[in-house]
């Protein structure tokens, strides 16, 4: 899922939100780089929780919120990208009908179509979440201006991942460039996705076609995305309650 969906989902699961939980909700995606890969930030199990509980319990909200995002422990991405009920992840399941259109709009080989198509489902979800929760824009902006909080989190993450001091400095601030600050729309999301594809793959996408696919994806999810979140929120709460009270 995209950042504001994760921030919104974290608040729904935890029942509260602050700068620490906002940063935790975006951390798994914001820190993927040549220093930490997707597996490092999405599959840390309960190790990070135990580490922060011992080393810096004052920052434990950061880790708890991050775990609402991850694949292991089973957070939102597990059910969105991995397994949902008896089927594949919700976003992949919903993306199957738009694969060919995404391949065309994004100028990519067919074999990458489903992976990129699931991003369009995620963007449709992001659009719905932000349309109903515009305060999320301010919440993320405030968290990304909390310099002391970001410094403390980055420093302890360097210790957790056995990285040299300074390796993760300003990871949160760099993530600002990928976050939209204006009124959200399918076109804004398409422009941001084009920027992402240029940086990661050196590919330009057709922004007009991409915008239309996002609008189509909104109709694909409209009948059951709320049920998906209700079910997933319950499962993530249960997962966390194994170790703590929520």
Residue pairs with C-beta under 8 A, 6 or more apart in sequence:
1 9
1 76
1 77
1 80
1 91
1 122
1 125
1 126
2 122
2 123
2 125
2 126
3 25
3 26
3 29
3 30
3 126
3 140
3 178
3 179
4 126
4 129
4 130
4 133
4 136
4 137
4 140
5 76
5 122
5 125
5 126
5 129
6 25
6 26
6 29
6 68
6 69
6 76
7 17
7 21
7 22
7 25
7 26
7 136
7 139
7 140
8 129
8 133
8 136
9 25
9 68
9 69
9 76
9 229
9 232
9 233
9 236
10 17
10 21
10 22
10 24
10 25
10 65
10 68
10 69
11 17
11 21
12 229
12 233
13 68
13 233
13 236
13 237
13 240
13 246
14 21
14 61
14 64
14 65
14 68
14 246
15 246
17 139
18 61
19 142
19 143
19 146
19 149
20 59
20 61
20 62
20 65
20 149
20 153
21 61
21 62
21 64
21 65
22 65
22 139
22 140
22 142
22 143
23 62
23 65
23 143
23 146
23 149
23 150
23 153
23 172
24 61
24 62
24 63
24 64
24 65
24 66
24 68
24 69
25 65
25 66
25 68
25 69
26 69
26 140
26 172
26 175
27 41
27 62
27 66
27 69
27 153
28 41
28 42
28 66
28 69
28 70
28 77
29 41
29 69
29 175
30 171
30 172
30 174
30 175
31 41
31 157
31 168
31 171
32 38
32 40
32 41
33 171
35 163
35 167
35 168
36 161
36 168
40 161
41 70
42 69
42 70
42 71
42 72
42 77
43 70
43 71
43 72
44 70
44 72
45 72
45 73
46 73
46 243
47 160
48 63
48 66
48 67
48 160
49 60
49 63
49 64
49 67
49 243
51 156
51 160
52 59
52 60
52 62
52 63
52 156
52 160
53 60
55 156
55 159
56 152
56 156
59 152
59 153
59 156
62 153
64 240
64 244
67 73
67 75
67 239
67 240
68 75
68 76
68 236
68 240
69 75
69 76
69 77
70 77
70 78
71 77
71 78
71 81
71 82
72 78
73 239
73 240
74 235
74 236
74 239
75 236
75 239
76 232
76 236
78 89
79 89
79 90
79 228
79 231
79 232
79 235
80 89
80 90
80 91
80 122
80 232
81 89
81 91
81 92
81 118
82 88
82 89
83 89
84 90
84 93
84 228
84 232
87 93
89 118
90 121
90 225
90 228
91 118
91 121
91 122
91 125
92 114
92 118
94 118
94 121
94 217
94 220
94 221
95 102
95 114
95 117
95 118
95 120
95 121
95 217
96 114
96 117
97 220
98 117
98 120
98 121
98 213
98 216
98 217
98 220
99 110
99 113
99 114
99 117
100 113
101 209
101 213
101 216
102 108
102 113
102 116
102 117
102 120
102 213
103 109
103 110
103 112
103 113
103 116
104 206
104 209
105 205
105 206
105 209
105 210
105 213
106 116
106 197
106 203
106 205
106 206
106 210
107 203
107 204
107 205
107 206
108 116
108 201
108 203
119 193
120 210
120 213
120 214
120 217
121 217
121 220
121 221
123 186
123 189
123 193
123 214
123 217
124 214
124 217
124 218
124 220
124 221
125 221
125 225
126 184
126 189
127 184
127 185
127 186
127 189
127 214
127 218
128 218
128 221
128 225
129 136
130 136
130 137
130 184
131 184
137 181
140 179
141 181
143 149
144 150
144 172
144 173
144 175
144 176
144 179
150 172
150 173
151 169
153 172
154 168
154 169
154 170
154 171
154 172
155 165
155 168
157 163
157 168
158 164
158 165
158 166
158 167
158 168
161 168
178 192
178 195
178 196
180 188
180 189
180 192
182 188
185 211
186 211
186 212
186 214
186 215
186 218
187 207
187 211
189 211
189 214
190 205
190 207
190 208
190 210
190 211
190 214
191 207
193 205
193 210
194 204
194 205
194 207
194 210
197 203
197 204
197 205
198 204
237 246
240 246
